[in-house]
Amino acid sequence: MMQIIQTVTVKQVLTENSKKELLSNYELKKQQLQKECDQFRFEMKKWEKNKKSQLSNLKTYFDKEIQSRNEKIKLLDFQIEQLHMLPLGSELKEKEVQAIIQLEKGDRWEDIENGRTIIVKDGIIDEIR
């Protein structure tokens, strides 16, 4: 017998509850990003009034940070749109984890090589493939 470490995919089954939870998480992330953008704008205005000599570098920095967050907000909007279109029962890849897999003489290498998937439904492991 031998043990190896293998990457296992964790997928979440889309249910009413998980859909509401995902939408809520996306909205919270959007709100946080918007707050960060507002904070950068506030800081930029503060610097504009006080330190005109360093303004060019700071404006570039603030603009870059705001743009980065706006791109993340656009991505979240896209994910929300996609989530609304998915039917309940769809499987969404949530993450990957490392697992120790037992190998024994006589095991089919193809089965091991194809990897494993854990299916989670409303926070409970529903299936291991």
GIPEZI-V688002 format. One record per residue. N is the residue number from 0. RES is the residue in three letters. PSI is psi in whole degrees, 0 to 359 (999 if undefined). Layout:
BEGIN
n = [N	N]
res = [RES	RES]
psi = [PSI	PSI]
END
This chain:
BEGIN
n = [0	1	2	3	4	5	6	7	8	9	10	11	12	13	14	15	16	17	18	19	20	21	22	23	24	25	26	27	28	29	30	31	32	33	34	35	36	37	38	39	40	41	42	43	44	45	46	47	48	49	50	51	52	53	54	55	56	57	58	59	60	61	62	63	64	65	66	67	68	69	70	71	72	73	74	75	76	77	78	79	80	81	82	83	84	85	86	87	88	89	90	91	92	93	94	95	96	97	98	99	100	101	102	103	104	105	106	107	108	109	110	111	112	113	114	115	116	117	118	119	120	121	122	123	124	125	126	127	128]
res = [MET	MET	GLN	ILE	ILE	GLN	THR	VAL	THR	VAL	LYS	GLN	VAL	LEU	THR	GLU	ASN	SER	LYS	LYS	GLU	LEU	LEU	SER	ASN	TYR	GLU	LEU	LYS	LYS	GLN	GLN	LEU	GLN	LYS	GLU	CYS	ASP	GLN	PHE	ARG	PHE	GLU	MET	LYS	LYS	TRP	GLU	LYS	ASN	LYS	LYS	SER	GLN	LEU	SER	ASN	LEU	LYS	THR	TYR	PHE	ASP	LYS	GLU	ILE	GLN	SER	ARG	ASN	GLU	LYS	ILE	LYS	LEU	LEU	ASP	PHE	GLN	ILE	GLU	GLN	LEU	HIS	MET	LEU	PRO	LEU	GLY	SER	GLU	LEU	LYS	GLU	LYS	GLU	VAL	GLN	ALA	ILE	ILE	GLN	LEU	GLU	LYS	GLY	ASP	ARG	TRP	GLU	ASP	ILE	GLU	ASN	GLY	ARG	THR	ILE	ILE	VAL	LYS	ASP	GLY	ILE	ILE	ASP	GLU	ILE	ARG]
psi = [148	154	140	160	132	148	131	132	135	122	145	132	130	114	173	313	312	328	315	318	316	314	318	316	318	316	319	317	318	315	317	316	321	320	318	319	314	319	318	318	318	312	321	317	322	316	324	323	325	314	80	334	326	9	319	310	318	320	317	315	309	317	319	316	318	316	317	316	324	325	321	324	318	319	317	319	318	316	322	316	315	320	321	332	340	136	152	145	348	150	124	129	122	313	181	143	162	138	151	123	134	129	138	155	133	346	149	119	322	320	322	315	327	346	177	158	137	128	124	132	116	45	3	136	121	329	149	120	999]
END
